Amino acid sequence: MWALRMNCIAARIALKWHEDPISWFSSYGNANWEFDQNGLVKRRIASIYDLPINEGDRKYYWPLGRRPDDHPGLSVLVL
């Protein structure tokens, strides 16, 4: 996360995902969110680059959910 102010968040994003068991992608970018008084997203602005990768190029290997505390973060992985 780059910035957090009242109802706004700015963050750097790096994720891996797949459309099927074979087609993997890596996505990198920046996103900004603004929330309304109920905590719902009021506005989202994002610039994200999707790049096809081989499954062996994945850097994240954990079950769905929060990144484990002992897994390297974006800066350590140079992302």
Contacts in CASP RR format, 6 or more apart in sequence:
PFRMAT RR
TARGET T0000
AUTHOR 0000-0000-0000
METHOD contacts of the structure
MODEL  1
MWALRMNCIAARIALKWHEDPISWFSSYGNANWEFDQNGLVKRRIASIYD
LPINEGDRKYYWPLGRRPDDHPGLSVLVL
1 9 0 8 1.000
1 10 0 8 1.000
1 11 0 8 1.000
1 12 0 8 1.000
2 10 0 8 1.000
2 11 0 8 1.000
2 12 0 8 1.000
2 30 0 8 1.000
3 9 0 8 1.000
3 10 0 8 1.000
4 10 0 8 1.000
7 34 0 8 1.000
7 35 0 8 1.000
7 36 0 8 1.000
7 37 0 8 1.000
7 39 0 8 1.000
7 42 0 8 1.000
8 32 0 8 1.000
8 33 0 8 1.000
8 34 0 8 1.000
8 35 0 8 1.000
9 32 0 8 1.000
9 33 0 8 1.000
9 35 0 8 1.000
10 30 0 8 1.000
10 31 0 8 1.000
10 32 0 8 1.000
11 30 0 8 1.000
11 31 0 8 1.000
11 32 0 8 1.000
11 33 0 8 1.000
12 29 0 8 1.000
12 30 0 8 1.000
12 74 0 8 1.000
13 27 0 8 1.000
13 28 0 8 1.000
13 29 0 8 1.000
13 30 0 8 1.000
13 31 0 8 1.000
13 46 0 8 1.000
13 48 0 8 1.000
14 26 0 8 1.000
14 27 0 8 1.000
14 28 0 8 1.000
14 29 0 8 1.000
14 74 0 8 1.000
14 77 0 8 1.000
14 79 0 8 1.000
15 26 0 8 1.000
15 27 0 8 1.000
15 60 0 8 1.000
16 24 0 8 1.000
16 25 0 8 1.000
16 26 0 8 1.000
16 27 0 8 1.000
16 53 0 8 1.000
16 58 0 8 1.000
16 59 0 8 1.000
16 60 0 8 1.000
17 24 0 8 1.000
17 25 0 8 1.000
17 27 0 8 1.000
18 24 0 8 1.000
18 25 0 8 1.000
18 55 0 8 1.000
19 25 0 8 1.000
22 55 0 8 1.000
23 52 0 8 1.000
24 52 0 8 1.000
24 53 0 8 1.000
24 54 0 8 1.000
24 55 0 8 1.000
24 56 0 8 1.000
24 57 0 8 1.000
24 58 0 8 1.000
25 50 0 8 1.000
25 51 0 8 1.000
25 52 0 8 1.000
25 53 0 8 1.000
26 50 0 8 1.000
26 51 0 8 1.000
26 53 0 8 1.000
26 57 0 8 1.000
27 48 0 8 1.000
27 49 0 8 1.000
27 50 0 8 1.000
27 51 0 8 1.000
28 48 0 8 1.000
28 49 0 8 1.000
28 51 0 8 1.000
28 79 0 8 1.000
29 46 0 8 1.000
29 47 0 8 1.000
29 48 0 8 1.000
29 49 0 8 1.000
30 46 0 8 1.000
30 47 0 8 1.000
30 48 0 8 1.000
31 44 0 8 1.000
31 45 0 8 1.000
31 46 0 8 1.000
31 47 0 8 1.000
31 48 0 8 1.000
32 43 0 8 1.000
32 44 0 8 1.000
32 45 0 8 1.000
32 46 0 8 1.000
33 41 0 8 1.000
33 43 0 8 1.000
33 44 0 8 1.000
34 41 0 8 1.000
34 42 0 8 1.000
34 43 0 8 1.000
34 44 0 8 1.000
35 41 0 8 1.000
35 42 0 8 1.000
36 42 0 8 1.000
59 77 0 8 1.000
59 79 0 8 1.000
60 67 0 8 1.000
60 71 0 8 1.000
62 68 0 8 1.000
62 71 0 8 1.000
67 73 0 8 1.000
END
